[in-house]
Amino acid sequence: MSEEKVRTEEFQVKGEEIVAKIKELLHEGDIRRVIIKNEDGRTLIDIPLTIGVVGVLVAPQLAAIGAIAALLTHGTIVVEKIEN
């Protein structure tokens, strides 16, 4: 059994770009967790993702992300990716 390596990436985005950026990242695959932070670095939403149920799990979460995005002018998306 091999150890799973996780890499973290951060993206600075404008509020209206958050949903589109998350959709883009999900299409790339191997995402383990998505965290959205406000301008002050406070976590607003933390979404753990399970491989295989990404589409089912994320669909309702995108509505919440859209509501958060409407309140933000700038934010940070932190993505944990699984390295192969």
C-alpha positions in Angstrom: 0.0 0.0 0.0 1.6 3.3 -1.1 1.4 6.5 0.9 -0.8 9.3 -0.5 1.0 12.5 -1.2 -1.0 15.7 -1.0 0.0 19.0 -2.6 -1.6 22.3 -1.8 -2.2 25.2 -4.3 -3.6 28.6 -3.6 -5.4 30.8 -6.2 -6.2 34.5 -5.6 -9.5 35.3 -7.4 -12.2 37.9 -7.6 -15.5 37.1 -6.1 -17.3 36.6 -9.4 -14.6 34.2 -10.6 -14.8 31.7 -7.7 -17.4 29.3 -9.1 -15.8 29.2 -12.5 -12.3 28.6 -11.1 -13.6 25.7 -8.9 -15.4 24.1 -11.8 -12.1 24.4 -13.8 -10.1 22.8 -11.0 -12.6 19.9 -10.6 -12.3 19.1 -14.2 -8.5 18.7 -13.8 -9.2 15.9 -11.2 -7.3 14.5 -8.2 -8.8 17.1 -5.9 -9.1 16.1 -2.3 -10.4 19.3 -0.6 -11.4 22.8 -1.6 -11.2 25.7 0.9 -12.4 29.2 0.2 -11.0 32.0 2.3 -12.0 35.7 2.5 -9.6 38.7 2.1 -8.5 38.4 5.8 -7.6 34.7 5.4 -10.6 33.4 7.4 -12.0 30.1 6.1 -15.6 30.6 4.8 -16.2 27.1 3.5 -14.2 23.8 3.5 -15.4 21.1 1.2 -13.8 17.7 1.5 -14.1 15.7 -1.7 -14.2 11.9 -2.2 -12.9 10.5 -5.4 -15.8 9.1 -7.4 -18.5 11.2 -5.9 -17.2 14.6 -6.9 -20.1 15.4 -9.2 -22.8 14.4 -6.8 -21.1 16.1 -3.8 -20.2 19.4 -5.5 -23.4 20.2 -7.3 -25.3 21.4 -4.1 -22.1 23.0 -2.8 -21.8 25.2 -5.9 -24.9 27.1 -4.8 -23.4 27.8 -1.5 -20.1 28.9 -3.1 -22.1 31.2 -5.5 -23.7 32.9 -2.5 -20.3 33.3 -0.8 -18.8 34.6 -4.0 -21.5 37.3 -4.2 -20.3 38.6 -0.8 -16.6 38.7 -1.7 -14.6 41.1 -3.7 -11.5 39.0 -3.5 -10.8 35.6 -2.0 -8.4 32.7 -2.0 -9.2 29.2 -3.2 -7.0 26.6 -1.5 -6.9 23.2 -3.2 -5.5 20.0 -1.9 -4.5 17.7 -4.7 -3.4 14.1 -4.6 -0.1 13.4 -6.3 0.3 10.2 -8.2 
